[in-house]
């Protein structure tokens, strides 16, 4: 059986995928992605999509409205999420990630090619729904590549799709 995950899907419901989003919504499994992945057995997933998700997880921190967790496996951080992705992916399973490219965004703003409002929105996300929509992590291509390599991902491909980077890798 093929299992494909669309983690942090928001309103982007994909047919044939388990669509998971902490904010819920029609056609989704209402659960945060770490809790959901902890419930999965090792090496059971064929493909994972994380489109516009990792930037919403705080680097090495717990959101202030969450209890401090006794089990470090439950840490809600980008690194923890990627480690769980690696754990649940089958051998040769694939992951697709899209995140804002912070280096490109800053270069466009400092060169005057991006106005302040676009810069703030692209770097920080929406401030209307702070719990789910605010960006809490920034990414550069070298940082993303190094984190994926450190976790064990292979065949890493990172392409610029401004203002984002698109990442594909395998377990």
C-alpha positions in Angstrom: 0.0 0.0 0.0 1.3 3.5 -0.9 1.1 6.1 1.8 1.7 9.7 0.9 1.6 12.6 3.3 0.8 16.3 2.7 2.0 17.8 6.0 0.8 21.3 7.0 -1.5 21.3 4.0 -3.7 24.2 4.9 -6.3 24.5 2.1 -4.0 22.6 -0.4 -5.8 19.2 -0.2 -4.1 16.6 -2.4 -6.1 13.6 -3.7 -4.4 10.3 -2.7 -2.6 11.9 0.3 -3.2 12.0 4.0 -3.7 15.7 4.4 -2.6 16.8 7.8 -2.9 20.3 9.3 -2.9 21.6 12.9 -5.5 24.3 12.0 -7.8 21.7 10.6 -10.2 22.2 7.7 -12.3 20.2 5.4 -10.6 17.1 4.1 -7.7 17.2 6.6 -6.6 15.2 9.6 -6.6 17.9 12.4 -3.3 17.2 14.2 0.0 18.9 14.3 2.5 17.2 12.0 5.0 16.0 14.8 2.2 14.3 16.8 0.9 12.7 13.6 4.3 11.4 12.5 5.1 10.0 16.0 2.0 7.8 15.6 3.4 6.3 12.3 5.6 3.2 12.1 9.1 3.5 10.9 9.6 3.2 7.1 5.9 3.2 6.1 5.6 6.4 3.9 6.4 6.6 0.2 6.3 10.4 -0.3 6.0 13.5 1.9 5.0 17.1 0.8 5.9 20.0 3.1 4.9 23.0 1.1 5.3 26.3 3.1 5.5 24.5 6.4 9.0 24.4 7.9 9.3 28.2 8.3 6.3 28.1 10.7 8.2 25.8 13.2 10.5 27.5 15.7 14.2 26.5 15.7 14.8 24.5 18.8 12.1 26.1 20.8 8.6 25.3 22.0 5.9 27.7 21.2 5.2 29.7 24.3 1.6 28.5 24.6 2.7 24.8 24.7 3.9 22.9 27.7 7.6 22.1 27.8 7.7 18.5 26.6 9.4 15.8 28.5 10.1 13.7 25.4 12.5 15.5 23.0 11.0 13.5 20.1 8.0 15.8 20.4 9.9 19.0 20.0 8.2 21.2 17.4 11.2 22.3 15.4 12.1 22.1 11.7 15.0 19.7 12.5 12.7 17.5 14.6 10.1 17.5 11.8 12.7 16.5 9.2 14.1 13.7 11.4 10.6 12.4 11.8 10.1 12.6 8.0 13.3 10.6 7.5 12.2 8.0 10.1 8.8 7.4 8.5 10.0 7.4 4.9 10.6 4.0 3.3 14.1 3.4 1.8 14.1 5.5 -1.4 11.0 7.4 -0.2 11.0 11.0 -1.3 10.3 14.4 0.2 9.3 17.7 -1.4 9.8 20.9 0.6 9.1 24.5 -0.3 10.3 27.3 2.0 11.1 31.0 1.6 14.7 31.6 0.5 15.8 34.1 3.1 19.1 35.0 1.5 17.4 35.9 -1.8 14.7 37.8 -0.1 17.1 39.9 1.9 19.3 40.6 -1.2 16.2 41.8 -3.1 15.2 44.1 -0.3 18.7 45.5 0.4 19.2 46.2 -3.4 15.9 48.1 -3.5 14.2 45.5 -5.7 11.6 44.6 -3.1 9.4 47.1 -1.1 9.1 47.0 2.7 5.6 45.5 2.8 6.5 42.6 0.5 9.8 42.0 2.4 8.0 41.8 5.8 5.2 39.6 4.5 7.7 37.2 2.7 10.1 37.0 5.7 7.6 37.0 8.5 4.4 35.5 7.0 0.9 36.7 7.9 0.5 38.3 11.3 -3.3 37.7 11.3 -3.0 34.3 12.8 0.2 34.3 14.9 -0.1 30.7 16.0 -0.1 29.1 12.6 0.8 31.8 10.0 3.8 33.6 11.4 7.3 32.5 10.1 9.5 31.4 13.0 12.4 30.0 11.0 14.5 31.3 8.1 16.2 29.2 5.5 19.2 29.6 3.2 20.1 27.0 0.6 23.4 25.9 2.3 21.7 25.6 5.7 18.8 23.5 4.2 21.3 21.2 2.4 23.5 20.7 5.4 20.5 19.9 7.7 19.2 17.3 5.2 22.7 15.7 4.8 23.2 15.6 8.6 19.9 13.8 9.0 20.8 11.3 6.3 18.9 12.4 3.2 20.5 11.7 -0.2 20.0 12.9 -3.8 19.3 16.4 -2.5 18.2 18.8 -5.2 17.5 22.5 -4.3 16.2 24.9 -6.9 15.3 28.5 -6.6 11.7 29.4 -7.3 11.7 33.0 -6.0 10.9 34.0 -3.4 11.1 30.3 -2.4 13.5 27.4 -2.7 12.1 24.0 -3.7 13.9 21.0 -2.2 13.6 17.3 -3.2 15.5 14.5 -1.5 15.3 10.8 -0.8 15.8 8.6 2.2 
